[in-house]
Amino acid sequence: MPDAQHYRWNDMTAEAVNPSTLRRYVTGEHVTVARFELARGGIVPRHAHANEQVSCVLSGALKFKFDGHEIVARAGEVVQIPGTLAHEVDVLEDSVVIDVFSPVRRDWIDKTDDYFRTR
Protein backbone atom coordinates (compact mmCIF):
# COMPACT_ATOMS: atom_id res chain seq x y z
CA MET A 1 0.00 0.00 0.00
CA PRO A 2 1.45 3.43 -0.97
CA ASP A 3 2.31 6.00 1.68
CA ALA A 4 0.69 9.42 2.04
CA GLN A 5 2.67 12.27 0.47
CA HIS A 6 3.09 15.83 1.75
CA TYR A 7 3.81 18.79 -0.52
CA ARG A 8 4.26 22.55 -0.14
CA TRP A 9 3.40 24.64 -3.18
CA ASN A 10 6.17 27.12 -2.39
CA ASP A 11 8.78 24.34 -2.26
CA MET A 12 7.86 23.10 -5.74
CA THR A 13 9.58 24.52 -8.82
CA ALA A 14 7.13 26.61 -10.84
CA GLU A 15 6.93 25.76 -14.53
CA ALA A 16 6.65 28.82 -16.80
CA VAL A 17 4.16 27.37 -19.27
CA ASN A 18 4.08 30.68 -21.16
CA PRO A 19 5.02 34.29 -20.30
CA SER A 20 1.85 34.88 -18.24
CA THR A 21 1.38 31.45 -16.60
CA LEU A 22 3.22 29.67 -13.79
CA ARG A 23 2.12 26.13 -12.96
CA ARG A 24 2.86 23.71 -10.15
CA TYR A 25 1.06 20.40 -9.90
CA VAL A 26 0.79 17.13 -8.04
CA THR A 27 -0.44 13.96 -9.69
CA GLY A 28 -2.00 11.08 -7.82
CA GLU A 29 -3.23 7.79 -9.18
CA HIS A 30 -6.52 9.22 -10.50
CA VAL A 31 -6.31 12.99 -10.14
CA THR A 32 -4.09 15.99 -10.91
CA VAL A 33 -4.19 19.08 -8.67
CA ALA A 34 -2.55 22.24 -9.97
CA ARG A 35 -1.79 25.69 -8.62
CA PHE A 36 -1.66 28.40 -11.28
CA GLU A 37 -0.36 31.94 -11.00
CA LEU A 38 -1.82 33.87 -13.92
CA ALA A 39 -0.86 37.41 -14.96
CA ARG A 40 -3.51 39.95 -15.96
CA GLY A 41 -3.96 40.02 -19.73
CA GLY A 42 -2.92 36.40 -20.16
CA ILE A 43 -4.96 33.91 -22.16
CA VAL A 44 -5.41 30.17 -21.92
CA PRO A 45 -6.13 29.38 -25.59
CA ARG A 46 -9.26 27.48 -26.61
CA HIS A 47 -8.85 23.77 -26.00
CA ALA A 48 -10.67 20.67 -24.81
CA HIS A 49 -9.51 17.63 -22.89
CA ALA A 50 -11.09 14.41 -21.72
CA ASN A 51 -10.45 15.39 -18.09
CA GLU A 52 -13.21 16.80 -15.93
CA GLN A 53 -11.97 20.10 -14.46
CA VAL A 54 -12.87 21.99 -11.30
CA SER A 55 -11.31 25.47 -11.06
CA CYS A 56 -11.23 27.20 -7.67
CA VAL A 57 -10.31 30.88 -7.92
CA LEU A 58 -8.36 31.87 -4.79
CA SER A 59 -7.63 35.44 -5.88
CA GLY A 60 -8.17 37.60 -8.94
CA ALA A 61 -10.70 37.12 -11.72
CA LEU A 62 -10.98 34.94 -14.82
CA LYS A 63 -13.37 34.90 -17.76
CA PHE A 64 -14.12 31.36 -18.93
CA LYS A 65 -15.43 31.30 -22.52
CA PHE A 66 -17.55 28.45 -23.88
CA ASP A 67 -19.58 28.12 -27.06
CA GLY A 68 -22.48 30.51 -26.53
CA HIS A 69 -21.73 31.76 -23.02
CA GLU A 70 -19.13 33.08 -20.59
CA ILE A 71 -18.57 32.81 -16.84
CA VAL A 72 -16.61 35.39 -14.86
CA ALA A 73 -15.22 33.74 -11.72
CA ARG A 74 -13.69 35.72 -8.87
CA ALA A 75 -12.01 34.86 -5.56
CA GLY A 76 -14.06 32.31 -3.64
CA GLU A 77 -15.86 31.00 -6.73
CA VAL A 78 -15.63 27.64 -8.48
CA VAL A 79 -16.21 26.62 -12.11
CA GLN A 80 -16.86 22.96 -13.03
CA ILE A 81 -16.08 22.02 -16.64
CA PRO A 82 -17.17 18.61 -17.96
CA GLY A 83 -14.63 16.58 -19.91
CA THR A 84 -14.43 17.34 -23.67
CA LEU A 85 -16.14 20.77 -23.33
CA ALA A 86 -14.10 23.29 -25.35
CA HIS A 87 -13.11 26.39 -23.39
CA GLU A 88 -10.66 29.26 -23.15
CA VAL A 89 -9.81 31.67 -20.35
CA ASP A 90 -9.04 35.39 -20.28
CA VAL A 91 -7.14 36.52 -17.17
CA LEU A 92 -8.92 39.70 -16.05
CA GLU A 93 -6.77 40.29 -12.95
CA ASP A 94 -3.60 38.73 -11.56
CA SER A 95 -4.99 35.43 -10.25
CA VAL A 96 -4.15 32.36 -8.22
CA VAL A 97 -6.22 29.29 -9.08
CA ILE A 98 -6.36 25.69 -7.90
CA ASP A 99 -7.47 23.32 -10.67
CA VAL A 100 -8.44 19.71 -10.05
CA PHE A 101 -8.54 17.27 -12.98
CA SER A 102 -9.72 13.69 -13.26
CA PRO A 103 -8.34 11.54 -14.71
CA VAL A 104 -4.67 12.52 -14.48
CA ARG A 105 -3.36 15.15 -16.95
CA ARG A 106 -1.09 12.84 -18.93
CA ASP A 107 -0.44 15.62 -21.49
CA TRP A 108 1.23 17.71 -18.79
CA ILE A 109 3.42 14.83 -17.65
CA ASP A 110 4.38 14.08 -21.27
CA LYS A 111 4.79 17.83 -22.09
CA THR A 112 2.38 17.53 -25.03
CA ASP A 113 0.08 20.39 -23.91
CA ASP A 114 1.19 22.49 -26.89
CA TYR A 115 -2.02 24.58 -26.96
CA PHE A 116 -0.93 26.13 -23.64
CA ARG A 117 2.70 26.72 -24.53
CA THR A 118 2.03 28.84 -27.64
CA ARG A 119 1.15 32.09 -25.83
WOZIMO-V195909 format. One record per pair of residues at least 6 apart in sequence whose C-alpha atoms are under 8 Angstrom apart, sorted by the first residue. I is the first residue (numbers start at 1). GAP is how many residues later the second one is. Records with the same first field share a line. If there is no record, write none. Layout:
I: GAP ; GAP
//
This chain:
9: 15 ; 26
12: 12
13: 11
14: 8 ; 9 ; 10
15: 7 ; 8 ; 9
16: 6 ; 7
17: 6 ; 99 ; 100
18: 98 ; 99 ; 100 ; 101
19: 100
20: 18 ; 19 ; 20 ; 21 ; 22 ; 23
21: 15 ; 16 ; 17 ; 18 ; 21
22: 14 ; 15 ; 16
23: 11 ; 12 ; 13 ; 14
24: 10 ; 11 ; 12
25: 7 ; 8 ; 9 ; 10
26: 6 ; 7 ; 8
27: 6 ; 77 ; 78
28: 76
29: 75
30: 72 ; 73 ; 74
31: 69 ; 70 ; 71 ; 72 ; 73 ; 74
32: 68 ; 69 ; 70 ; 71 ; 72 ; 73
33: 65 ; 66 ; 67 ; 68
34: 63 ; 64 ; 65 ; 66
35: 61 ; 62 ; 63 ; 64
36: 59 ; 60 ; 61 ; 62 ; 63
37: 57 ; 58 ; 59 ; 60
38: 53 ; 56 ; 57 ; 58 ; 59
39: 52 ; 54 ; 55 ; 56
40: 51 ; 52 ; 53 ; 54 ; 55
41: 49 ; 50 ; 51 ; 52
42: 48 ; 49 ; 50
43: 45 ; 46 ; 47 ; 48 ; 76
44: 44 ; 45 ; 46 ; 72 ; 75
45: 42 ; 43 ; 44 ; 70 ; 71 ; 74
46: 40 ; 41 ; 42 ; 43 ; 69
47: 39 ; 40 ; 41 ; 68
48: 35 ; 36 ; 37 ; 38 ; 39
49: 34 ; 35 ; 36 ; 37
50: 33 ; 34
51: 31 ; 32 ; 33 ; 50 ; 51 ; 52 ; 53 ; 54
52: 28 ; 29 ; 30 ; 31 ; 32 ; 49 ; 50 ; 51
53: 27 ; 28 ; 29 ; 30 ; 46 ; 47 ; 48 ; 49
54: 24 ; 25 ; 26 ; 27 ; 45 ; 46 ; 47
55: 23 ; 24 ; 25 ; 42 ; 43 ; 44 ; 45
56: 19 ; 20 ; 21 ; 22 ; 23 ; 41 ; 42 ; 43
57: 16 ; 17 ; 18 ; 19 ; 20 ; 21 ; 38 ; 39 ; 40 ; 41
58: 16 ; 17 ; 18 ; 19 ; 37 ; 38 ; 39 ; 40
59: 15 ; 16 ; 17 ; 35 ; 36 ; 37 ; 38
60: 14 ; 15 ; 32 ; 33 ; 34 ; 35 ; 36
61: 11 ; 12 ; 13 ; 14 ; 30 ; 31 ; 32 ; 33 ; 34
62: 10 ; 11 ; 12 ; 27 ; 28 ; 29 ; 30 ; 31 ; 33
63: 7 ; 8 ; 9 ; 10 ; 26 ; 27 ; 28 ; 29
64: 6 ; 7 ; 8 ; 9 ; 23 ; 24 ; 25 ; 26
65: 6 ; 22 ; 23 ; 24 ; 25
66: 19 ; 20 ; 21 ; 22
67: 19 ; 20
73: 6
107: 6
//
